[in-house]
């Protein structure tokens, strides 16, 4: 895996655009840390090739050219995160942590 850090001005749709670019380049986000402070977005993505393989340097260069060389930095390997670590999860894993799907009207409560 690879650790990519994005630091730029926050805007509507930023996270969606970045993850779309990753998908278009056959990357899978295995973990993400997303922070916004003072109008700045500081996002760290841990990525792998779509089939679980290491990320090719040509792929990273293509992504950096699309997103911007100055705002996307390659910070290193994500191998230091143990495989069984609870933080190693999908980018969206924390969205529903404290909410029930009943609150969204997606699941009816029968209790």
DSSP file (Angstrom, degrees, kcal/mol; ACC not computed):
  #  RESIDUE AA STRUCTURE BP1 BP2  ACC     N-H-->O    O-->H-N    N-H-->O    O-->H-N    TCO  KAPPA ALPHA  PHI   PSI    X-CA   Y-CA   Z-CA
    1    1 A X              0   0    0      0, 0.0    77,-0.5     0, 0.0     2,-0.3   0.000 360.0 360.0 360.0 169.2    0.0    0.0    0.0
    2    2 A X  E     -AB  47  77A   0     45,-2.3    45,-3.0    75,-0.3     2,-0.6  -0.983 360.0-135.3-138.6 144.6    0.9    3.6   -0.3
    3    3 A X  E     -AB  46  76A   0     73,-4.1    72,-2.6    -2,-0.3    73,-1.1  -0.904  23.1-175.3-105.0 121.3    0.2    6.7    1.7
    4    4 A X  E     -AB  45  74A   0     41,-3.4    41,-3.3    -2,-0.6     2,-0.5  -0.958   8.2-157.8-117.8 133.7   -0.9    9.8   -0.2
    5    5 A X  E     -AB  44  73A   0     68,-3.1    68,-3.0    -2,-0.4     2,-0.5  -0.948   4.1-166.9-116.6 127.7   -1.5   13.2    1.4
    6    6 A X  E     +AB  43  72A   0     37,-3.5    37,-2.9    -2,-0.5     2,-0.4  -0.950   8.2 176.5-113.5 125.4   -3.7   15.9   -0.1
    7    7 A X  E     +A   42   0A   0     64,-2.3     2,-0.3    -2,-0.5    35,-0.2  -0.963  25.7 120.4-132.3 115.3   -3.6   19.4    1.2
    8    8 A X  E     -A   41   0A   0     33,-2.0    33,-3.5    -2,-0.4     2,-0.2  -0.940  67.0 -61.0-158.9 174.8   -5.6   22.1   -0.5
    9    9 A X  E     -A   40   0A   0     -2,-0.3    31,-0.3    31,-0.2     2,-0.1  -0.513  61.2-114.7 -66.5 132.9   -8.4   24.6   -0.1
   10   10 A X        +     0   0    0     29,-2.8     2,-0.3    -2,-0.2    -1,-0.1  -0.404  44.9 163.5 -71.0 145.8  -11.6   22.8    0.9
   11   11 A X    >   -     0   0    0     -2,-0.1     3,-1.7    -3,-0.0     4,-0.3  -0.982  45.8 -79.2-156.4 160.8  -14.5   22.9   -1.5
   12   12 A X  T 3  S+     0   0    0     -2,-0.3     0, 0.0     1,-0.2     0, 0.0  -0.436 116.0  15.2 -63.3 131.0  -17.8   21.2   -2.2
   13   13 A X  T 3> S+     0   0    0     -2,-0.2     4,-2.7     3,-0.0    -1,-0.2   0.439  85.1 125.1  86.7   0.8  -17.1   17.8   -4.0
   14   14 A X  H <> S+     0   0    0     -3,-1.7     4,-2.6     1,-0.2     5,-0.2   0.949  76.1  44.4 -58.4 -52.5  -13.4   17.7   -3.3
   15   15 A X  H  > S+     0   0    0     -4,-0.3     4,-2.4     1,-0.2     5,-0.2   0.895 114.3  50.9 -61.2 -41.0  -13.5   14.2   -1.6
   16   16 A X  H  > S+     0   0    0      2,-0.2     4,-1.9     1,-0.2    -1,-0.2   0.918 111.5  47.4 -62.3 -44.7  -15.8   12.9   -4.3
   17   17 A X  H  X S+     0   0    0     -4,-2.7     4,-2.2     2,-0.2    -2,-0.2   0.912 112.5  48.6 -64.6 -43.1  -13.5   14.2   -7.1
   18   18 A X  H  X S+     0   0    0     -4,-2.6     4,-2.2    -5,-0.2    -2,-0.2   0.934 112.6  46.7 -65.2 -45.9  -10.3   12.8   -5.5
   19   19 A X  H  X S+     0   0    0     -4,-2.4     4,-2.5     1,-0.2    -1,-0.2   0.850 110.5  54.5 -66.9 -32.2  -11.8    9.3   -4.9
   20   20 A X  H  X S+     0   0    0     -4,-1.9     4,-2.8    -5,-0.2    -1,-0.2   0.925 108.0  49.4 -63.4 -44.4  -13.2    9.3   -8.5
   21   21 A X  H  X S+     0   0    0     -4,-2.2     4,-1.0     2,-0.2    -2,-0.2   0.896 110.4  50.8 -62.3 -40.3   -9.7   10.0   -9.8
   22   22 A X  H ><>S+     0   0    0     -4,-2.2     5,-2.5     2,-0.2     3,-0.7   0.947 111.6  47.3 -60.7 -48.1   -8.3    7.2   -7.7
   23   23 A X  H ><5S+     0   0    0     -4,-2.5     3,-2.1     1,-0.2    -2,-0.2   0.913 108.0  55.1 -60.2 -43.7  -11.0    4.8   -9.1
   24   24 A X  H 3<5S+     0   0    0     -4,-2.8    -1,-0.2     1,-0.3    -2,-0.2   0.746 109.0  49.3 -62.2 -22.7  -10.3    5.9  -12.6
   25   25 A X  T <<5S-     0   0    0     -4,-1.0    -1,-0.3    -3,-0.7    -2,-0.2   0.108 122.2-107.4-102.7  19.6   -6.6    5.0  -12.0
   26   26 A X  T < 5S+     0   0    0     -3,-2.1    24,-2.7     1,-0.2     2,-0.4   0.816  71.0 143.3  60.6  36.8   -7.5    1.5  -10.6
   27   27 A X  E   < -C   49   0A   0     -5,-2.5     2,-0.5    22,-0.2    22,-0.2  -0.833  38.7-151.2-104.9 147.1   -6.7    2.4   -7.0
   28   28 A X  E     -C   48   0A   0     20,-3.1    20,-2.0    -2,-0.4     2,-0.6  -0.969  13.9-135.6-114.6 129.1   -8.6    1.2   -4.0
   29   29 A X  E     +C   47   0A   0     -2,-0.5    62,-0.4    18,-0.2    18,-0.2  -0.755  23.7 177.0 -84.2 119.3   -8.7    3.3   -0.8
   30   30 A X  E     +     0   0A   0     16,-3.0     2,-0.3    -2,-0.6    59,-0.2   0.675  69.5   0.5 -94.9 -21.0   -8.1    1.1    2.2
   31   31 A X  E     -C   46   0A   0     15,-1.2    15,-3.0    57,-0.2    -1,-0.4  -0.961  63.5-168.8-163.5 147.5   -8.1    3.8    4.8
   32   32 A X  E     -C   45   0A   0     -2,-0.3     2,-0.5    58,-0.3    13,-0.2  -1.000  12.5-160.5-144.7 144.4   -8.6    7.6    4.8
   33   33 A X  E     -C   44   0A   0     11,-2.7    11,-2.8    -2,-0.3     2,-0.5  -0.980  19.9-171.0-122.1 114.7   -8.1   10.4    7.4
   34   34 A X  E     +C   43   0A   0     -2,-0.5     2,-0.4     9,-0.2     9,-0.2  -0.932  10.0 167.7-116.8 123.7  -10.1   13.4    6.4
   35   35 A X  E     -C   42   0A   0      7,-1.5     7,-3.1    -2,-0.5     2,-0.4  -0.994  15.7-168.7-136.1 139.9   -9.7   16.8    8.2
   36   36 A X  E     +C   41   0A   0     -2,-0.4     2,-0.4     5,-0.2     5,-0.2  -0.997  16.0 164.6-127.5 128.6  -10.8   20.3    7.4
   37   37 A X  E >   -C   40   0A   0      3,-2.6     3,-1.6    -2,-0.4   -27,-0.1  -0.960  66.3 -11.1-147.1 124.7   -9.5   23.2    9.4
   38   38 A X  T 3  S-     0   0    0     -2,-0.4     3,-0.1     1,-0.3    -1,-0.1   0.852 128.5 -51.0  58.8  37.5   -9.7   26.9    8.6
   39   39 A X  T 3  S+     0   0    0      1,-0.3   -29,-2.8   -30,-0.1     2,-0.4   0.482 115.4 114.8  80.6   1.4  -10.8   26.3    5.0
   40   40 A X  E <   -AC   9  37A   0     -3,-1.6    -3,-2.6   -31,-0.3     2,-0.5  -0.887  55.5-147.8-107.6 136.1   -8.0   23.8    4.3
   41   41 A X  E     -AC   8  36A   0    -33,-3.5   -33,-2.0    -2,-0.4     2,-0.5  -0.896  12.7-175.3-100.3 126.1   -8.6   20.2    3.6
   42   42 A X  E     +AC   7  35A   0     -7,-3.1    -7,-1.5    -2,-0.5     2,-0.4  -0.939  14.1 173.3-121.7 106.3   -5.9   17.8    4.8
   43   43 A X  E     -AC   6  34A   0    -37,-2.9   -37,-3.5    -2,-0.5     2,-0.5  -0.946  17.9-162.9-121.1 131.8   -6.7   14.3    3.7
   44   44 A X  E     -AC   5  33A   0    -11,-2.8   -11,-2.7    -2,-0.4     2,-0.4  -0.964  10.9-170.1-114.5 126.8   -4.5   11.2    4.0
   45   45 A X  E     -AC   4  32A   0    -41,-3.3   -41,-3.4    -2,-0.5     2,-0.6  -0.951  14.5-155.7-118.7 134.2   -5.3    8.2    1.8
   46   46 A X  E     -AC   3  31A   0    -15,-3.0   -16,-3.0    -2,-0.4   -15,-1.2  -0.952  30.7-179.3-105.0 119.1   -3.9    4.8    2.1
   47   47 A X  E     -AC   2  29A   0    -45,-3.0   -45,-2.3    -2,-0.6     2,-0.3  -0.829  20.7-175.1-126.3 157.8   -4.2    3.1   -1.3
   48   48 A X  E     - C   0  28A   0    -20,-2.0   -20,-3.1    -2,-0.3     6,-0.2  -0.916  43.1 -84.8-136.8 163.1   -3.5   -0.1   -3.1
   49   49 A X  E >   - C   0  27A   0      4,-2.9     3,-2.7    -2,-0.3   -22,-0.2  -0.369  51.2-103.6 -62.9 154.2   -3.9   -1.2   -6.7
   50   50 A X  T 3  S+     0   0    0    -24,-2.7   -23,-0.1     1,-0.3    -1,-0.1   0.804 123.0  48.1 -54.9 -33.5   -7.4   -2.4   -7.5
   51   51 A X  T 3  S-     0   0    0    -25,-0.2    -1,-0.3     3,-0.1     3,-0.1   0.277 127.1 -97.3 -91.8  12.1   -6.3   -6.1   -7.4
   52   52 A X  S <  S+     0   0    0     -3,-2.7    -2,-0.2     1,-0.3     3,-0.1   0.450  84.3 130.7  89.6   0.4   -4.4   -5.6   -4.1
   53   53 A X        -     0   0    0      1,-0.2    -4,-2.9    -5,-0.1    -1,-0.3  -0.291  67.1 -79.8 -82.7 170.2   -1.1   -5.1   -5.7
   54   54 A X        -     0   0    0     -6,-0.2     2,-0.4     1,-0.1    -1,-0.2  -0.283  53.6 -99.6 -65.3 156.0    1.5   -2.3   -5.1
   55   55 A X        -     0   0    0     -8,-0.2     2,-0.1    -6,-0.1    -1,-0.1  -0.665  34.3-125.1 -85.4 129.5    0.8    1.0   -6.8
   56   56 A X     >  -     0   0    0     -2,-0.4     4,-1.8     1,-0.1     3,-0.4  -0.451  12.1-129.4 -71.9 140.7    2.8    1.6  -10.0
   57   57 A X  H  > S+     0   0    0      1,-0.2     4,-2.3     2,-0.2     5,-0.1   0.814 109.2  57.9 -63.7 -30.4    4.9    4.8  -10.1
   58   58 A X  H  > S+     0   0    0      2,-0.2     4,-2.1     1,-0.2    -1,-0.2   0.873 104.7  51.6 -65.6 -36.8    3.3    5.7  -13.5
   59   59 A X  H  > S+     0   0    0     -3,-0.4     4,-2.3     2,-0.2    -2,-0.2   0.927 109.9  48.4 -64.8 -45.6   -0.1    5.6  -11.9
   60   60 A X  H  X S+     0   0    0     -4,-1.8     4,-2.8     1,-0.2    -2,-0.2   0.912 111.0  50.6 -61.9 -43.0    1.0    7.9   -9.1
   61   61 A X  H  X S+     0   0    0     -4,-2.3     4,-2.0     1,-0.2    -1,-0.2   0.897 109.8  50.4 -63.2 -39.8    2.5   10.4  -11.6
   62   62 A X  H  X S+     0   0    0     -4,-2.1     4,-1.8     2,-0.2    -1,-0.2   0.911 112.2  47.2 -62.8 -43.3   -0.7   10.4  -13.6
   63   63 A X  H  X S+     0   0    0     -4,-2.3     4,-3.1     1,-0.2     5,-0.4   0.912 110.3  52.3 -65.5 -43.0   -2.8   11.1  -10.5
   64   64 A X  H  X S+     0   0    0     -4,-2.8     4,-2.5     1,-0.2    -1,-0.2   0.879 109.4  49.7 -62.2 -37.6   -0.4   13.9   -9.4
   65   65 A X  H  < S+     0   0    0     -4,-2.0    -1,-0.2    -5,-0.2    -2,-0.2   0.875 114.9  44.6 -68.0 -36.5   -0.7   15.5  -12.8
   66   66 A X  H  < S+     0   0    0     -4,-1.8    -2,-0.2    -5,-0.2    -1,-0.2   0.933 125.3  30.8 -71.9 -47.5   -4.5   15.3  -12.7
   67   67 A X  H  < S-     0   0    0     -4,-3.1    -3,-0.2    -5,-0.1    -2,-0.2   0.878 125.0 -87.8 -80.4 -39.8   -4.9   16.5   -9.0
   68   68 A X    >X  -     0   0    0     -4,-2.5     4,-1.4    -5,-0.4     3,-0.7  -0.010  19.5-123.3 129.4 122.6   -1.8   18.8   -8.9
   69   69 A X  T 34 S+     0   0    0      1,-0.2    -4,-0.1     2,-0.2    -1,-0.1   0.822 109.7  52.0 -60.3 -32.8    1.8   18.0   -8.1
   70   70 A X  T 34 S+     0   0    0      1,-0.2    -1,-0.2    -6,-0.1     3,-0.1   0.725 113.0  41.7 -81.2 -20.3    1.9   20.6   -5.3
   71   71 A X  T <4 S+     0   0    0     -3,-0.7   -64,-2.3    -7,-0.2     2,-0.6   0.629 106.6  63.5-102.8 -13.2   -1.2   19.5   -3.4
   72   72 A X  E  <  -B    6   0A   0     -4,-1.4     2,-0.4   -66,-0.2   -66,-0.2  -0.947  64.3-177.8-115.1 116.9   -0.7   15.7   -3.6
   73   73 A X  E     -B    5   0A   0    -68,-3.0   -68,-3.1    -2,-0.6     2,-0.7  -0.912  26.1-134.7-114.6 138.5    2.4   14.3   -1.8
   74   74 A X  E     +B    4   0A   0     -2,-0.4   -70,-0.2   -70,-0.2     3,-0.1  -0.836  26.4 177.9 -88.8 115.6    3.5   10.7   -1.7
   75   75 A X  E     -     0   0A   0    -72,-2.6     2,-0.3    -2,-0.7   -71,-0.2   0.612  42.0 -96.9 -99.8 -14.9    4.4   10.1    1.9
   76   76 A X  E     -B    3   0A   0    -73,-1.1   -73,-4.1     3,-0.0    -1,-0.3  -0.869  57.8 -19.7 134.5-166.8    5.3    6.4    1.9
   77   77 A X  E     -B    2   0A   0     -2,-0.3     3,-0.4   -75,-0.3   -75,-0.3  -0.429  32.4-150.2 -82.3 149.9    4.1    3.0    2.6
   78   78 A X  S >  S+     0   0    0    -77,-0.5     3,-1.9   -31,-0.2   -76,-0.1   0.232  71.2 107.6 -97.8  11.9    1.1    2.0    4.7
   79   79 A X  T 3   +     0   0    0    -78,-0.3    -1,-0.2     1,-0.3     4,-0.1   0.689  63.2  72.4 -64.7 -17.4    2.8   -1.3    5.6
   80   80 A X  T 3  S+     0   0    0     -3,-0.4     2,-0.6     2,-0.1    -1,-0.3   0.664  79.4  86.3 -73.0 -13.6    3.4    0.0    9.2
   81   81 A X  S <  S-     0   0    0     -3,-1.9    -3,-0.0     1,-0.0     4,-0.0  -0.789  89.6-121.3 -86.8 119.5   -0.4   -0.3    9.9
   82   82 A X    >   -     0   0    0     -2,-0.6     3,-1.7     1,-0.1     6,-0.2  -0.252  14.9-122.3 -60.6 147.1   -1.0   -3.9   11.0
   83   83 A X  T 3  S+     0   0    0      1,-0.3    -1,-0.1    -4,-0.1     5,-0.1   0.828 112.3  48.5 -58.5 -34.2   -3.4   -5.9    8.9
   84   84 A X  T 3  S+     0   0    0      3,-0.0    -1,-0.3     2,-0.0     2,-0.1   0.292  81.4 129.9 -92.9  12.0   -5.7   -6.6   11.9
   85   85 A X    X   -     0   0    0     -3,-1.7     3,-1.5     1,-0.1    -4,-0.0  -0.434  60.8-136.5 -66.2 135.5   -5.8   -2.9   13.0
   86   86 A X  T 3  S+     0   0    0      1,-0.3    -1,-0.1    -2,-0.1    -3,-0.0   0.703 103.2  61.3 -66.8 -17.3   -9.3   -1.6   13.6
   87   87 A X  T 3  S+     0   0    0      1,-0.1     2,-1.4     2,-0.0    -1,-0.3   0.587  79.6  92.3 -84.1  -9.0   -8.4    1.6   11.7
   88   88 A X    <   +     0   0    0     -3,-1.5     2,-0.3    -6,-0.2   -57,-0.2  -0.681  67.0 110.0 -87.0  92.1   -7.6   -0.3    8.5
   89   89 A X        -     0   0    0     -2,-1.4   -57,-0.1   -59,-0.2    -2,-0.0  -0.835  69.9 -52.2-151.2-177.0  -11.1    0.0    6.9
   90   90 A X    >   -     0   0    0     -2,-0.3     3,-1.6     1,-0.1     4,-0.3  -0.223  49.7-113.7 -64.7 154.9  -13.1    1.5    4.2
   91   91 A X  T 3  S+     0   0    0    -62,-0.4     3,-0.3     1,-0.3    -1,-0.1   0.781 117.7  44.1 -59.8 -28.4  -13.1    5.2    3.6
   92   92 A X  T >  S+     0   0    0      1,-0.2     3,-1.3     2,-0.1     4,-0.5   0.303  79.8 107.2-101.5   9.1  -16.8    5.4    4.6
   93   93 A X  T <  S+     0   0    0     -3,-1.6     3,-0.4     1,-0.3    -1,-0.2   0.809  79.6  48.4 -62.0 -32.1  -16.6    3.1    7.7
   94   94 A X  T >  S+     0   0    0     -3,-0.3     3,-0.8    -4,-0.3     4,-0.4   0.563  88.2  85.4 -85.7  -7.6  -17.0    5.9   10.2
   95   95 A X  T <  S+     0   0    0     -3,-1.3     3,-0.2     1,-0.2    -1,-0.2   0.872 102.5  27.5 -63.2 -37.7  -20.0    7.6    8.6
   96   96 A X  T >  S+     0   0    0     -4,-0.5     3,-0.7    -3,-0.4    -1,-0.2   0.225  86.8 113.8-109.7  14.0  -22.6    5.4   10.2
   97   97 A X  T <  S+     0   0    0     -3,-0.8    -1,-0.1     1,-0.3    -2,-0.1   0.886  89.5  25.2 -55.1 -47.0  -20.7    4.4   13.4
   98   98 A X  T 3  S+     0   0    0     -4,-0.4     2,-0.4    -3,-0.2    -1,-0.3   0.379 112.8  78.7-103.4   5.4  -23.0    6.2   15.9
   99   99 A X    <   -     0   0    0     -3,-0.7     2,-0.3    -4,-0.0     0, 0.0  -0.862  69.8-133.7-116.0 148.7  -26.2    6.3   13.8
  100  100 A X    >   -     0   0    0     -2,-0.4     3,-1.1     1,-0.1     4,-0.5  -0.728  20.4-127.1 -91.8 147.2  -28.7    3.6   13.2
  101  101 A X  G > >S+     0   0    0     -2,-0.3     5,-1.5     1,-0.3     6,-0.8   0.715 108.1  72.3 -65.4 -18.4  -29.9    3.0    9.6
  102  102 A X  G > 5S+     0   0    0      1,-0.2     3,-1.4     2,-0.2    -1,-0.3   0.877  89.0  60.8 -61.2 -37.2  -33.4    3.4   11.1
  103  103 A X  G < 5S+     0   0    0     -3,-1.1    -1,-0.2     1,-0.3    -2,-0.2   0.753 103.4  49.9 -62.5 -24.6  -32.7    7.1   11.4
  104  104 A X  G < 5S-     0   0    0     -3,-0.8    -1,-0.3    -4,-0.5    -2,-0.2   0.489 112.5-117.9 -92.2  -3.9  -32.2    7.4    7.7
  105  105 A X  T < 5S+     0   0    0     -3,-1.4    -3,-0.2    -4,-0.4    -2,-0.1   0.616  85.8 114.4  77.1  11.9  -35.5    5.6    6.9
  106  106 A X  S   <S+     0   0    0     -5,-1.5     2,-0.4     1,-0.2    -4,-0.2   0.756  77.4  34.0 -84.6 -25.6  -33.5    2.8    5.1
  107  107 A X  S    S-     0   0    0     -6,-0.8     2,-0.3    -7,-0.1    -2,-0.3  -0.997  81.6-131.2-132.8 131.8  -34.5    0.2    7.6
  108  108 A X        -     0   0    0     -2,-0.4     2,-0.5    -3,-0.1    -6,-0.1  -0.617  20.3-128.2 -83.3 140.9  -37.8   -0.1    9.4
  109  109 A X        -     0   0    0     -2,-0.3    -1,-0.0    -7,-0.1    -2,-0.0  -0.763  24.1-179.9 -87.8 129.3  -37.8   -0.6   13.1
  110  110 A X              0   0    0     -2,-0.5    -1,-0.1     1,-0.1    -2,-0.0   0.202 360.0 360.0-110.3  13.4  -39.9   -3.6   14.3
  111  111 A X              0   0    0      0, 0.0    -1,-0.1     0, 0.0    -2,-0.0   0.467 360.0 360.0 -92.4 360.0  -39.1   -3.2   18.0
